[in-house]
Amino acid sequence: MSAADRLQILFAQDQAILQINTRLRPVVEHSEPPAAEHASKPLSESSVSRLNQPQIHVVEDKRTPAVAFQGPNATPSPHDGTFCPFSAVSRFPYHHIRGDLMHRVASKYFDKGQFWDRTWDLYYIRAPPRLGGRPLVLVPTEQVRLLFREINTALDCSLSLPVEEEKGLMLRFNRDGFPQPTFLGKSNSKETKDSLESTIRQACTFKPSSGIMDESFMAFEKMMEAAIAAAKSKSKSKAKKQRLRIQRELEASDAARRAQCYLGLRADPTDLIEGKWDEHQTADPHPPRLAVDKPVPHPFWTEPVFVSVDVEVNERCHTLVTEVGISTLDTRDLIGVAPGPQGEGWQSRIRSRHLRVEEYANHVNRLYVRGCPDKFEFGVSEWVSADEVSSTVQSSFAHPTFFDGDEKKLRPLVLVGHSLISDIQYLELAGVHIVEKSSGASNFADRIDTATTFQVIRGETAARSLGAVLGELGMTGWNLHNAGNDARYTMQALVAMLVKHSIPSSGMSQ
């Protein structure tokens, strides 16, 4: 029984209700062709299929009145026979772009539904029975390329659609023996797309005709398999991502405890079992408490040297390193020194350098951050050429006081940074190798990331910026995004958060 029949039964006693114009079905005037023309032209198979599909009528979209929703009777734009899986394109920046560009593209064109609010010609094709027979919604490749051209022009980038068939993003139906996508209609919103998709018949009608050669069908099946894989939301990776997140949190927690041991805020990690902390061991039921006005109660484990780094690059070309900041803190300089309430007694022992690259002396970042390369707060900036960056930075890791005994054995170095992985990558671009390529050995005994350390200490779900961490610690960072200042503030933040975390009444999470 159709919807019209049900309405007739419900309201047969009140014809006035049936005559009310709800304005949900716009009145469209059609010019009727002569009856003879109807008789002379039998309906084609595609016409019958189209007539059997339910007609969708919605109120015109007030946001874009010139591009109101049109159902299957709309006229599609010309295309070249190539299509893209619609859902795969909707997630393109999250799966195929990395770094800062991903955030820029996503925020401007995808995050808030902007992607769906464009005008798209929607088609669908059914997958072969082996792949489930479900319909896959497609859009013409040329319309996707048009979006990419707009993005490239607006954001000065060079996005392109992968053409390799195994990527499943560009599907070539313009081949002999391939079934052709069926036009659904035009869409300019997520709601319209969902409505159109709901009109696709659920029964699988795809059957290879006798005209399709085995080779063609196998090629079509292979192409569809790649397309379906590209269109998946990759929800299966959520469990893997969660495991990785938990692993990172555990590693950050262990790193924070090791850092406390390095600074004498915690006993030597003799409770380490196969590299893991054993919280249930209670060798000392009454461990000494930290008094910030007195030297720390424990020895400085391994007496390392902390080396904090920060790198600034050209915001338009990340391969060009423009500044390097280096701050060091030798734990031997802290022996017998009280840390102070925020570790101020130790912070004063930090030594800082700021290197500027001569070739980029006139460059100042302004687009995404407010650069200030000429405002180093902790000394005088040093000029080096691009060819000298690597040797100058490497030599700062090998200060004479960092060696022990007649054999000149290098003492343990602990690398510190805020969102450290990006600084390591930029150092590699400048020829500074944190890990030796030949041996795979690291020049540093340990690494501490202040972003994840603070996140774990506070029990927060996301890492904060350096400026936000300083604010939470009651500190002020002047002229941030100067590499020398950022390296110094990162070291100060590490000292402050560890000292504060070691005081039970500090209010920071234990």
Disulfide bonds with the S-S distance in Angstrom:
none
